């Protein structure tokens, strides 16, 4: 991976002026019929920050991520990304603006290889047209080579060399989650949104994933929003935490502040002595 950083740039320490990821959510509300999923939610994310969103099942965490990534359109409120109102924009437009995502339920193509799944994410960076692709012109070949090098770099970074040509459907759950992270990184997002990336993993797999996320955030300045239930992970890697409960924002602050917040303890974390 180190040998490719200079020529490809994807893992060079990010220039905040070029990779700005300033997100603000102002009074966002979302309902399904009579069910209020989100009620006047406001929060922000700064460039280079790792923000964790926590809460019990049904708190509205995934609904919030769906609003941020274009799967749901809130009935009220404004979502701004880098000074632009992106409220209600479709998912493909948000990806072009620099918002990438992984999913709680793995959304990969099981009949394709790890390499092929990750190459799919590079389509938004393809500059050639249909005709050029049909004739596989030299310009197309050069661009495809560049995309392949970037994907191979990510595979090296995530330590997936041994499974790069294996079908995704043949992999254990924990490795599939790693592949999905790789595909999200391959989008080269300014803001990376992760919905329970540690779900279903054993301890060793979680430790590996923590290591990858910390390097992305601390060394390469990748801005991230993370939804996660594992409080030991959240309190270790996040810079700020937003706690939701029944679709409302319960608290926001540093991990140690949330860890000692009585409302959060009562709603989600359980007995304080267990934390």
C-alpha positions, 0 to 999 in steps of 0.5 A: 500500500505504501508504494502506491500512496504517492502515485494514486493519492487515495491514502495520502494524508488528506488535504482538508480543503479538497476533502472538506466534509462539513455536515449539519443536520437542522431540526430533521423530522421523519415519520411513517404514518403515525409513527415518528421515527425522528423528531427535530434532530440536530447535529453536526460533523466536522472535517476529519471527525469520527462521530458515533451515533448510539441508542437502543433498537428503534431509536432512529439511528438507521433512519437518520443515516437513511436521511443523510444518504438519500434513502429517506426524505425527511418531512421537516428540516434541512441537511447541509453538506459543505454549505449545500442543501442536500435534503432529499437528494437521491442517493446517486447524487449524494455519492457524487458529492462525496458521501459513501456508505456501508450497510447494516445488512450486507449489500454485496453481490455474492456471486461476484469476487471480492475484486469485482465487488470493489471495482463496481464502486469505481464507476462514479470516477469513470470518465469514458463514455459507452462508445469508448468502452465498447471499443476498449480504447487506449484511454479506457485501458489506462483508466481501468488500470488506474482503477484496478491499482486503487482497488488493489491498494485498498485490498492490501490496506484491509489485508484481503489479499488472500480472498481477493479472487474468492466469491463473496458468497463463500466468505464468512460474515466478518470478512464480508463486512470488511469487503463492504468497507473496502467497497465504500472506501473505493468510492473515495468519499469525503464523508464515510457513513457506517451502519453497524460495521462490527455487527456479527464479528468475533473479537479478532475481527472487531480488533482488525476493523477498529485498527482499519477505522482508526488508521483511516480517521487519525492518519488519513483524516477520513471523516466518518459517522458510525452507528454501533451498539458495542459501547467498548468500541464506541468509547474507544474510537469516537471523538464525539457521540450522539445518543438517540432514544425514541427518535429524539436526541438524548445527549451529545458530547465527548465519549466520557460525557456520554458514558456518565450521562444519567439519561443515557445510562437509563435509556441505553447503557444500563447500570453505570457500574457495568460500563 
